[in-house]
Amino acid sequence: MYQLQVENMSCGHCVGSVTKAVQAIDPAAQVQIDLASKRVTVESTSELGAISAAIVDAGFPVSSAQ
């Protein structure tokens, strides 16, 4: 499970975009997003770097990931 701090998320559309970006890397990924804290939790077998890069490519800066 990965925890990412993702900036610039403010609405349901942002949630959908981030979820779609992660699931493009791993269609089976479970994605939970807390807009208030800008925290994205991902359960995936894919590499953290690939998931983070997909979120950045979707237009949402990742300020931390673990």
mmCIF file of the N, C-alpha and C atoms, coordinates in Angstrom:
data_MODEL
# 
_entry.id   MODEL 
# 
loop_
_atom_site.group_PDB 
_atom_site.id 
_atom_site.type_symbol 
_atom_site.label_atom_id 
_atom_site.label_alt_id 
_atom_site.label_comp_id 
_atom_site.label_asym_id 
_atom_site.label_entity_id 
_atom_site.label_seq_id 
_atom_site.pdbx_PDB_ins_code 
_atom_site.Cartn_x 
_atom_site.Cartn_y 
_atom_site.Cartn_z 
_atom_site.occupancy 
_atom_site.B_iso_or_equiv 
_atom_site.pdbx_formal_charge 
_atom_site.auth_seq_id 
_atom_site.auth_comp_id 
_atom_site.auth_asym_id 
_atom_site.auth_atom_id 
_atom_site.pdbx_PDB_model_num 
ATOM 1   N N  . MET A 1 1  ? 0.843   -1.177 0.000   1.00 0.00 ? 1  MET A N  1 
ATOM 2   C CA . MET A 1 1  ? 0.000   0.000  0.000   1.00 0.00 ? 1  MET A CA 1 
ATOM 3   C C  . MET A 1 1  ? 0.891   1.243  0.000   1.00 0.00 ? 1  MET A C  1 
ATOM 4   N N  . TYR A 1 2  ? 0.510   2.197  -0.808  1.00 0.00 ? 2  TYR A N  1 
ATOM 5   C CA . TYR A 1 2  ? 1.263   3.441  -0.931  1.00 0.00 ? 2  TYR A CA 1 
ATOM 6   C C  . TYR A 1 2  ? 0.419   4.608  -0.449  1.00 0.00 ? 2  TYR A C  1 
ATOM 7   N N  . GLN A 1 3  ? 1.083   5.604  0.135   1.00 0.00 ? 3  GLN A N  1 
ATOM 8   C CA . GLN A 1 3  ? 0.455   6.855  0.531   1.00 0.00 ? 3  GLN A CA 1 
ATOM 9   C C  . GLN A 1 3  ? 1.143   7.970  -0.251  1.00 0.00 ? 3  GLN A C  1 
ATOM 10  N N  . LEU A 1 4  ? 0.353   8.773  -0.947  1.00 0.00 ? 4  LEU A N  1 
ATOM 11  C CA . LEU A 1 4  ? 0.904   9.879  -1.722  1.00 0.00 ? 4  LEU A CA 1 
ATOM 12  C C  . LEU A 1 4  ? 0.203   11.167 -1.328  1.00 0.00 ? 4  LEU A C  1 
ATOM 13  N N  . GLN A 1 5  ? 0.969   12.235 -1.236  1.00 0.00 ? 5  GLN A N  1 
ATOM 14  C CA . GLN A 1 5  ? 0.416   13.566 -1.011  1.00 0.00 ? 5  GLN A CA 1 
ATOM 15  C C  . GLN A 1 5  ? 0.331   14.213 -2.389  1.00 0.00 ? 5  GLN A C  1 
ATOM 16  N N  . VAL A 1 6  ? -0.894  14.483 -2.837  1.00 0.00 ? 6  VAL A N  1 
ATOM 17  C CA . VAL A 1 6  ? -1.106  14.954 -4.201  1.00 0.00 ? 6  VAL A CA 1 
ATOM 18  C C  . VAL A 1 6  ? -1.759  16.335 -4.158  1.00 0.00 ? 6  VAL A C  1 
ATOM 19  N N  . GLU A 1 7  ? -1.076  17.309 -4.733  1.00 0.00 ? 7  GLU A N  1 
ATOM 20  C CA . GLU A 1 7  ? -1.570  18.687 -4.715  1.00 0.00 ? 7  GLU A CA 1 
ATOM 21  C C  . GLU A 1 7  ? -2.551  18.940 -5.857  1.00 0.00 ? 7  GLU A C  1 
ATOM 22  N N  . ASN A 1 8  ? -3.259  20.052 -5.762  1.00 0.00 ? 8  ASN A N  1 
ATOM 23  C CA . ASN A 1 8  ? -4.166  20.561 -6.807  1.00 0.00 ? 8  ASN A CA 1 
ATOM 24  C C  . ASN A 1 8  ? -5.428  19.740 -6.993  1.00 0.00 ? 8  ASN A C  1 
ATOM 25  N N  . MET A 1 9  ? -5.768  18.860 -6.053  1.00 0.00 ? 9  MET A N  1 
ATOM 26  C CA . MET A 1 9  ? -7.045  18.144 -6.138  1.00 0.00 ? 9  MET A CA 1 
ATOM 27  C C  . MET A 1 9  ? -8.084  18.946 -5.355  1.00 0.00 ? 9  MET A C  1 
ATOM 28  N N  . SER A 1 10 ? -9.230  19.214 -5.992  1.00 0.00 ? 10 SER A N  1 
ATOM 29  C CA . SER A 1 10 ? -10.228 20.023 -5.292  1.00 0.00 ? 10 SER A CA 1 
ATOM 30  C C  . SER A 1 10 ? -11.669 19.575 -5.511  1.00 0.00 ? 10 SER A C  1 
ATOM 31  N N  . CYS A 1 11 ? -11.892 18.580 -6.365  1.00 0.00 ? 11 CYS A N  1 
ATOM 32  C CA . CYS A 1 11 ? -13.269 18.219 -6.683  1.00 0.00 ? 11 CYS A CA 1 
ATOM 33  C C  . CYS A 1 11 ? -13.371 16.758 -7.130  1.00 0.00 ? 11 CYS A C  1 
ATOM 34  N N  . GLY A 1 12 ? -14.595 16.348 -7.388  1.00 0.00 ? 12 GLY A N  1 
ATOM 35  C CA . GLY A 1 12 ? -14.842 14.984 -7.842  1.00 0.00 ? 12 GLY A CA 1 
ATOM 36  C C  . GLY A 1 12 ? -14.178 14.672 -9.168  1.00 0.00 ? 12 GLY A C  1 
ATOM 37  N N  . HIS A 1 13 ? -14.077 15.673 -10.040 1.00 0.00 ? 13 HIS A N  1 
ATOM 38  C CA . HIS A 1 13 ? -13.402 15.461 -11.320 1.00 0.00 ? 13 HIS A CA 1 
ATOM 39  C C  . HIS A 1 13 ? -11.924 15.126 -11.093 1.00 0.00 ? 13 HIS A C  1 
ATOM 40  N N  . CYS A 1 14 ? -11.302 15.814 -10.148 1.00 0.00 ? 14 CYS A N  1 
ATOM 41  C CA . CYS A 1 14 ? -9.901  15.540 -9.813  1.00 0.00 ? 14 CYS A CA 1 
ATOM 42  C C  . CYS A 1 14 ? -9.747  14.106 -9.300  1.00 0.00 ? 14 CYS A C  1 
ATOM 43  N N  . VAL A 1 15 ? -10.666 13.693 -8.438  1.00 0.00 ? 15 VAL A N  1 
ATOM 44  C CA . VAL A 1 15 ? -10.645 12.330 -7.906  1.00 0.00 ? 15 VAL A CA 1 
ATOM 45  C C  . VAL A 1 15 ? -10.715 11.318 -9.053  1.00 0.00 ? 15 VAL A C  1 
ATOM 46  N N  . GLY A 1 16 ? -11.617 11.561 -10.000 1.00 0.00 ? 16 GLY A N  1 
ATOM 47  C CA . GLY A 1 16 ? -11.759 10.674 -11.145 1.00 0.00 ? 16 GLY A CA 1 
ATOM 48  C C  . GLY A 1 16 ? -10.508 10.632 -12.002 1.00 0.00 ? 16 GLY A C  1 
ATOM 49  N N  . SER A 1 17 ? -9.899  11.791 -12.209 1.00 0.00 ? 17 SER A N  1 
ATOM 50  C CA . SER A 1 17 ? -8.691  11.860 -13.038 1.00 0.00 ? 17 SER A CA 1 
ATOM 51  C C  . SER A 1 17 ? -7.527  11.116 -12.404 1.00 0.00 ? 17 SER A C  1 
ATOM 52  N N  . VAL A 1 18 ? -7.347  11.293 -11.097 1.00 0.00 ? 18 VAL A N  1 
ATOM 53  C CA . VAL A 1 18 ? -6.257  10.612 -10.399 1.00 0.00 ? 18 VAL A CA 1 
ATOM 54  C C  . VAL A 1 18 ? -6.512  9.108  -10.374 1.00 0.00 ? 18 VAL A C  1 
ATOM 55  N N  . THR A 1 19 ? -7.736  8.715  -10.097 1.00 0.00 ? 19 THR A N  1 
ATOM 56  C CA . THR A 1 19 ? -8.086  7.286  -10.075 1.00 0.00 ? 19 THR A CA 1 
ATOM 57  C C  . THR A 1 19 ? -7.842  6.663  -11.444 1.00 0.00 ? 19 THR A C  1 
ATOM 58  N N  . LYS A 1 20 ? -8.276  7.329  -12.492 1.00 0.00 ? 20 LYS A N  1 
ATOM 59  C CA . LYS A 1 20 ? -8.093  6.825  -13.856 1.00 0.00 ? 20 LYS A CA 1 
ATOM 60  C C  . LYS A 1 20 ? -6.609  6.699  -14.197 1.00 0.00 ? 20 LYS A C  1 
ATOM 61  N N  . ALA A 1 21 ? -5.808  7.666  -13.779 1.00 0.00 ? 21 ALA A N  1 
ATOM 62  C CA . ALA A 1 21 ? -4.367  7.627  -14.050 1.00 0.00 ? 21 ALA A CA 1 
ATOM 63  C C  . ALA A 1 21 ? -3.715  6.421  -13.374 1.00 0.00 ? 21 ALA A C  1 
ATOM 64  N N  . VAL A 1 22 ? -4.080  6.182  -12.115 1.00 0.00 ? 22 VAL A N  1 
ATOM 65  C CA . VAL A 1 22 ? -3.514  5.034  -11.392 1.00 0.00 ? 22 VAL A CA 1 
ATOM 66  C C  . VAL A 1 22 ? -3.970  3.728  -12.034 1.00 0.00 ? 22 VAL A C  1 
ATOM 67  N N  . GLN A 1 23 ? -5.253  3.637  -12.366 1.00 0.00 ? 23 GLN A N  1 
ATOM 68  C CA . GLN A 1 23 ? -5.771  2.388  -12.918 1.00 0.00 ? 23 GLN A CA 1 
ATOM 69  C C  . GLN A 1 23 ? -5.327  2.156  -14.355 1.00 0.00 ? 23 GLN A C  1 
ATOM 70  N N  . ALA A 1 24 ? -4.779  3.166  -15.015 1.00 0.00 ? 24 ALA A N  1 
ATOM 71  C CA . ALA A 1 24 ? -4.171  2.953  -16.330 1.00 0.00 ? 24 ALA A CA 1 
ATOM 72  C C  . ALA A 1 24 ? -2.872  2.159  -16.177 1.00 0.00 ? 24 ALA A C  1 
ATOM 73  N N  . ILE A 1 25 ? -2.210  2.315  -15.042 1.00 0.00 ? 25 ILE A N  1 
ATOM 74  C CA . ILE A 1 25 ? -0.981  1.574  -14.742 1.00 0.00 ? 25 ILE A CA 1 
ATOM 75  C C  . ILE A 1 25 ? -1.331  0.177  -14.226 1.00 0.00 ? 25 ILE A C  1 
ATOM 76  N N  . ASP A 1 26 ? -2.318  0.113  -13.322 1.00 0.00 ? 26 ASP A N  1 
ATOM 77  C CA . ASP A 1 26 ? -2.743  -1.156 -12.726 1.00 0.00 ? 26 ASP A CA 1 
ATOM 78  C C  . ASP A 1 26 ? -4.269  -1.159 -12.637 1.00 0.00 ? 26 ASP A C  1 
ATOM 79  N N  . PRO A 1 27 ? -4.942  -1.801 -13.593 1.00 0.00 ? 27 PRO A N  1 
ATOM 80  C CA . PRO A 1 27 ? -6.413  -1.807 -13.598 1.00 0.00 ? 27 PRO A CA 1 
ATOM 81  C C  . PRO A 1 27 ? -7.042  -2.380 -12.326 1.00 0.00 ? 27 PRO A C  1 
ATOM 82  N N  . ALA A 1 28 ? -6.307  -3.200 -11.602 1.00 0.00 ? 28 ALA A N  1 
ATOM 83  C CA . ALA A 1 28 ? -6.837  -3.807 -10.380 1.00 0.00 ? 28 ALA A CA 1 
ATOM 84  C C  . ALA A 1 28 ? -6.544  -2.974 -9.134  1.00 0.00 ? 28 ALA A C  1 
ATOM 85  N N  . ALA A 1 29 ? -5.881  -1.846 -9.285  1.00 0.00 ? 29 ALA A N  1 
ATOM 86  C CA . ALA A 1 29 ? -5.510  -1.014 -8.140  1.00 0.00 ? 29 ALA A CA 1 
ATOM 87  C C  . ALA A 1 29 ? -6.741  -0.502 -7.405  1.00 0.00 ? 29 ALA A C  1 
ATOM 88  N N  . GLN A 1 30 ? -6.650  -0.488 -6.095  1.00 0.00 ? 30 GLN A N  1 
ATOM 89  C CA . GLN A 1 30 ? -7.678  0.108  -5.246  1.00 0.00 ? 30 GLN A CA 1 
ATOM 90  C C  . GLN A 1 30 ? -7.190  1.505  -4.860  1.00 0.00 ? 30 GLN A C  1 
ATOM 91  N N  . VAL A 1 31 ? -8.002  2.522  -5.168  1.00 0.00 ? 31 VAL A N  1 
ATOM 92  C CA . VAL A 1 31 ? -7.594  3.908  -4.944  1.00 0.00 ? 31 VAL A CA 1 
ATOM 93  C C  . VAL A 1 31 ? -8.587  4.569  -4.000  1.00 0.00 ? 31 VAL A C  1 
ATOM 94  N N  . GLN A 1 32 ? -8.070  5.165  -2.923  1.00 0.00 ? 32 GLN A N  1 
ATOM 95  C CA . GLN A 1 32 ? -8.900  5.930  -1.998  1.00 0.00 ? 32 GLN A CA 1 
ATOM 96  C C  . GLN A 1 32 ? -8.312  7.328  -1.911  1.00 0.00 ? 32 GLN A C  1 
ATOM 97  N N  . ILE A 1 33 ? -9.171  8.338  -2.025  1.00 0.00 ? 33 ILE A N  1 
ATOM 98  C CA . ILE A 1 33 ? -8.704  9.718  -2.041  1.00 0.00 ? 33 ILE A CA 1 
ATOM 99  C C  . ILE A 1 33 ? -9.450  10.528 -0.996  1.00 0.00 ? 33 ILE A C  1 
ATOM 100 N N  . ASP A 1 34 ? -8.686  11.244 -0.173  1.00 0.00 ? 34 ASP A N  1 
ATOM 101 C CA . ASP A 1 34 ? -9.245  12.171 0.805   1.00 0.00 ? 34 ASP A CA 1 
ATOM 102 C C  . ASP A 1 34 ? -8.920  13.579 0.315   1.00 0.00 ? 34 ASP A C  1 
ATOM 103 N N  . LEU A 1 35 ? -9.921  14.266 -0.248  1.00 0.00 ? 35 LEU A N  1 
ATOM 104 C CA . LEU A 1 35 ? -9.680  15.599 -0.799  1.00 0.00 ? 35 LEU A CA 1 
ATOM 105 C C  . LEU A 1 35 ? -9.233  16.594 0.264   1.00 0.00 ? 35 LEU A C  1 
ATOM 106 N N  . ALA A 1 36 ? -9.793  16.503 1.470   1.00 0.00 ? 36 ALA A N  1 
ATOM 107 C CA . ALA A 1 36 ? -9.468  17.467 2.522   1.00 0.00 ? 36 ALA A CA 1 
ATOM 108 C C  . ALA A 1 36 ? -7.978  17.460 2.862   1.00 0.00 ? 36 ALA A C  1 
ATOM 109 N N  . SER A 1 37 ? -7.392  16.268 2.940   1.00 0.00 ? 37 SER A N  1 
ATOM 110 C CA . SER A 1 37 ? -5.970  16.169 3.288   1.00 0.00 ? 37 SER A CA 1 
ATOM 111 C C  . SER A 1 37 ? -5.080  16.023 2.056   1.00 0.00 ? 37 SER A C  1 
ATOM 112 N N  . LYS A 1 38 ? -5.707  15.891 0.878   1.00 0.00 ? 38 LYS A N  1 
ATOM 113 C CA . LYS A 1 38 ? -4.994  15.696 -0.393  1.00 0.00 ? 38 LYS A CA 1 
ATOM 114 C C  . LYS A 1 38 ? -4.139  14.426 -0.364  1.00 0.00 ? 38 LYS A C  1 
ATOM 115 N N  . ARG A 1 39 ? -4.646  13.411 0.336   1.00 0.00 ? 39 ARG A N  1 
ATOM 116 C CA . ARG A 1 39 ? -3.931  12.141 0.473   1.00 0.00 ? 39 ARG A CA 1 
ATOM 117 C C  . ARG A 1 39 ? -4.571  11.082 -0.414  1.00 0.00 ? 39 ARG A C  1 
ATOM 118 N N  . VAL A 1 40 ? -3.713  10.384 -1.154  1.00 0.00 ? 40 VAL A N  1 
ATOM 119 C CA . VAL A 1 40 ? -4.158  9.296  -2.020  1.00 0.00 ? 40 VAL A CA 1 
ATOM 120 C C  . VAL A 1 40 ? -3.550  8.004  -1.485  1.00 0.00 ? 40 VAL A C  1 
ATOM 121 N N  . THR A 1 41 ? -4.389  7.027  -1.239  1.00 0.00 ? 41 THR A N  1 
ATOM 122 C CA . THR A 1 41 ? -3.938  5.716  -0.785  1.00 0.00 ? 41 THR A CA 1 
ATOM 123 C C  . THR A 1 41 ? -4.183  4.734  -1.923  1.00 0.00 ? 41 THR A C  1 
ATOM 124 N N  . VAL A 1 42 ? -3.141  4.002  -2.291  1.00 0.00 ? 42 VAL A N  1 
ATOM 125 C CA . VAL A 1 42 ? -3.235  3.076  -3.420  1.00 0.00 ? 42 VAL A CA 1 
ATOM 126 C C  . VAL A 1 42 ? -2.772  1.694  -2.971  1.00 0.00 ? 42 VAL A C  1 
ATOM 127 N N  . GLU A 1 43 ? -3.609  0.704  -3.229  1.00 0.00 ? 43 GLU A N  1 
ATOM 128 C CA . GLU A 1 43 ? -3.207  -0.694 -3.052  1.00 0.00 ? 43 GLU A CA 1 
ATOM 129 C C  . GLU A 1 43 ? -2.968  -1.239 -4.443  1.00 0.00 ? 43 GLU A C  1 
ATOM 130 N N  . SER A 1 44 ? -1.706  -1.579 -4.725  1.00 0.00 ? 44 SER A N  1 
ATOM 131 C CA . SER A 1 44 ? -1.332  -2.007 -6.064  1.00 0.00 ? 44 SER A CA 1 
ATOM 132 C C  . SER A 1 44 ? -0.065  -2.837 -6.004  1.00 0.00 ? 44 SER A C  1 
ATOM 133 N N  . THR A 1 45 ? 0.107   -3.690 -7.006  1.00 0.00 ? 45 THR A N  1 
ATOM 134 C CA . THR A 1 45 ? 1.350   -4.447 -7.132  1.00 0.00 ? 45 THR A CA 1 
ATOM 135 C C  . THR A 1 45 ? 2.347   -3.720 -8.031  1.00 0.00 ? 45 THR A C  1 
ATOM 136 N N  . SER A 1 46 ? 1.928   -2.607 -8.619  1.00 0.00 ? 46 SER A N  1 
ATOM 137 C CA . SER A 1 46 ? 2.836   -1.824 -9.480  1.00 0.00 ? 46 SER A CA 1 
ATOM 138 C C  . SER A 1 46 ? 3.822   -1.036 -8.631  1.00 0.00 ? 46 SER A C  1 
ATOM 139 N N  . GLU A 1 47 ? 4.889   -0.583 -9.267  1.00 0.00 ? 47 GLU A N  1 
ATOM 140 C CA . GLU A 1 47 ? 5.918   0.202  -8.588  1.00 0.00 ? 47 GLU A CA 1 
ATOM 141 C C  . GLU A 1 47 ? 5.389   1.584  -8.219  1.00 0.00 ? 47 GLU A C  1 
ATOM 142 N N  . LEU A 1 48 ? 5.806   2.076  -7.057  1.00 0.00 ? 48 LEU A N  1 
ATOM 143 C CA . LEU A 1 48 ? 5.407   3.404  -6.601  1.00 0.00 ? 48 LEU A CA 1 
ATOM 144 C C  . LEU A 1 48 ? 5.802   4.473  -7.612  1.00 0.00 ? 48 LEU A C  1 
ATOM 145 N N  . GLY A 1 49 ? 6.986   4.365  -8.194  1.00 0.00 ? 49 GLY A N  1 
ATOM 146 C CA . GLY A 1 49 ? 7.452   5.353  -9.164  1.00 0.00 ? 49 GLY A CA 1 
ATOM 147 C C  . GLY A 1 49 ? 6.537   5.461  -10.373 1.00 0.00 ? 49 GLY A C  1 
ATOM 148 N N  . ALA A 1 50 ? 6.039   4.342  -10.859 1.00 0.00 ? 50 ALA A N  1 
ATOM 149 C CA . ALA A 1 50 ? 5.140   4.338  -12.018 1.00 0.00 ? 50 ALA A CA 1 
ATOM 150 C C  . ALA A 1 50 ? 3.803   4.978  -11.662 1.00 0.00 ? 50 ALA A C  1 
ATOM 151 N N  . ILE A 1 51 ? 3.307   4.683  -10.478 1.00 0.00 ? 51 ILE A N  1 
ATOM 152 C CA . ILE A 1 51 ? 2.033   5.263  -10.038 1.00 0.00 ? 51 ILE A CA 1 
ATOM 153 C C  . ILE A 1 51 ? 2.181   6.767  -9.858  1.00 0.00 ? 51 ILE A C  1 
ATOM 154 N N  . SER A 1 52 ? 3.244   7.177  -9.201  1.00 0.00 ? 52 SER A N  1 
ATOM 155 C CA . SER A 1 52 ? 3.499   8.605  -8.988  1.00 0.00 ? 52 SER A CA 1 
ATOM 156 C C  . SER A 1 52 ? 3.641   9.339  -10.318 1.00 0.00 ? 52 SER A C  1 
ATOM 157 N N  . ALA A 1 53 ? 4.372   8.767  -11.257 1.00 0.00 ? 53 ALA A N  1 
ATOM 158 C CA . ALA A 1 53 ? 4.566   9.389  -12.570 1.00 0.00 ? 53 ALA A CA 1 
ATOM 159 C C  . ALA A 1 53 ? 3.246   9.521  -13.315 1.00 0.00 ? 53 ALA A C  1 
ATOM 160 N N  . ALA A 1 54 ? 2.375   8.529  -13.208 1.00 0.00 ? 54 ALA A N  1 
ATOM 161 C CA . ALA A 1 54 ? 1.080   8.593  -13.881 1.00 0.00 ? 54 ALA A CA 1 
ATOM 162 C C  . ALA A 1 54 ? 0.223   9.723  -13.320 1.00 0.00 ? 54 ALA A C  1 
ATOM 163 N N  . ILE A 1 55 ? 0.285   9.924  -12.007 1.00 0.00 ? 55 ILE A N  1 
ATOM 164 C CA . ILE A 1 55 ? -0.482  11.006 -11.380 1.00 0.00 ? 55 ILE A CA 1 
ATOM 165 C C  . ILE A 1 55 ? 0.066   12.361 -11.812 1.00 0.00 ? 55 ILE A C  1 
ATOM 166 N N  . VAL A 1 56 ? 1.388   12.492 -11.839 1.00 0.00 ? 56 VAL A N  1 
ATOM 167 C CA . VAL A 1 56 ? 2.014   13.739 -12.298 1.00 0.00 ? 56 VAL A CA 1 
ATOM 168 C C  . VAL A 1 56 ? 1.656   14.004 -13.758 1.00 0.00 ? 56 VAL A C  1 
ATOM 169 N N  . ASP A 1 57 ? 1.709   12.976 -14.585 1.00 0.00 ? 57 ASP A N  1 
ATOM 170 C CA . ASP A 1 57 ? 1.364   13.124 -16.004 1.00 0.00 ? 57 ASP A CA 1 
ATOM 171 C C  . ASP A 1 57 ? -0.091  13.562 -16.197 1.00 0.00 ? 57 ASP A C  1 
ATOM 172 N N  . ALA A 1 58 ? -0.950  13.217 -15.240 1.00 0.00 ? 58 ALA A N  1 
ATOM 173 C CA . ALA A 1 58 ? -2.355  13.618 -15.308 1.00 0.00 ? 58 ALA A CA 1 
ATOM 174 C C  . ALA A 1 58 ? -2.547  15.067 -14.861 1.00 0.00 ? 58 ALA A C  1 
ATOM 175 N N  . GLY A 1 59 ? -1.468  15.701 -14.399 1.00 0.00 ? 59 GLY A N  1 
ATOM 176 C CA . GLY A 1 59 ? -1.531  17.122 -14.045 1.00 0.00 ? 59 GLY A CA 1 
ATOM 177 C C  . GLY A 1 59 ? -1.611  17.422 -12.566 1.00 0.00 ? 59 GLY A C  1 
ATOM 178 N N  . PHE A 1 60 ? -1.300  16.419 -11.743 1.00 0.00 ? 60 PHE A N  1 
ATOM 179 C CA . PHE A 1 60 ? -1.397  16.609 -10.300 1.00 0.00 ? 60 PHE A CA 1 
ATOM 180 C C  . PHE A 1 60 ? -0.033  16.349 -9.649  1.00 0.00 ? 60 PHE A C  1 
ATOM 181 N N  . PRO A 1 61 ? 0.630   17.399 -9.158  1.00 0.00 ? 61 PRO A N  1 
ATOM 182 C CA . PRO A 1 61 ? 1.950   17.244 -8.544  1.00 0.00 ? 61 PRO A CA 1 
ATOM 183 C C  . PRO A 1 61 ? 1.897   16.357 -7.299  1.00 0.00 ? 61 PRO A C  1 
ATOM 184 N N  . VAL A 1 62 ? 2.849   15.458 -7.203  1.00 0.00 ? 62 VAL A N  1 
ATOM 185 C CA . VAL A 1 62 ? 2.980   14.589 -6.032  1.00 0.00 ? 62 VAL A CA 1 
ATOM 186 C C  . VAL A 1 62 ? 4.078   15.194 -5.171  1.00 0.00 ? 62 VAL A C  1 
ATOM 187 N N  . SER A 1 63 ? 3.706   15.647 -3.957  1.00 0.00 ? 63 SER A N  1 
ATOM 188 C CA . SER A 1 63 ? 4.698   16.289 -3.102  1.00 0.00 ? 63 SER A CA 1 
ATOM 189 C C  . SER A 1 63 ? 5.425   15.302 -2.203  1.00 0.00 ? 63 SER A C  1 
ATOM 190 N N  . SER A 1 64 ? 4.815   14.151 -1.936  1.00 0.00 ? 64 SER A N  1 
ATOM 191 C CA . SER A 1 64 ? 5.508   13.095 -1.192  1.00 0.00 ? 64 SER A CA 1 
ATOM 192 C C  . SER A 1 64 ? 4.845   11.769 -1.492  1.00 0.00 ? 64 SER A C  1 
ATOM 193 N N  . ALA A 1 65 ? 5.631   10.718 -1.384  1.00 0.00 ? 65 ALA A N  1 
ATOM 194 C CA . ALA A 1 65 ? 5.122   9.367  -1.635  1.00 0.00 ? 65 ALA A CA 1 
ATOM 195 C C  . ALA A 1 65 ? 5.904   8.369  -0.818  1.00 0.00 ? 65 ALA A C  1 
ATOM 196 N N  . GLN A 1 66 ? 5.168   7.416  -0.249  1.00 0.00 ? 66 GLN A N  1 
ATOM 197 C CA . GLN A 1 66 ? 5.834   6.356  0.493   1.00 0.00 ? 66 GLN A CA 1 
ATOM 198 C C  . GLN A 1 66 ? 5.044   5.078  0.408   1.00 0.00 ? 66 GLN A C  1 
# 
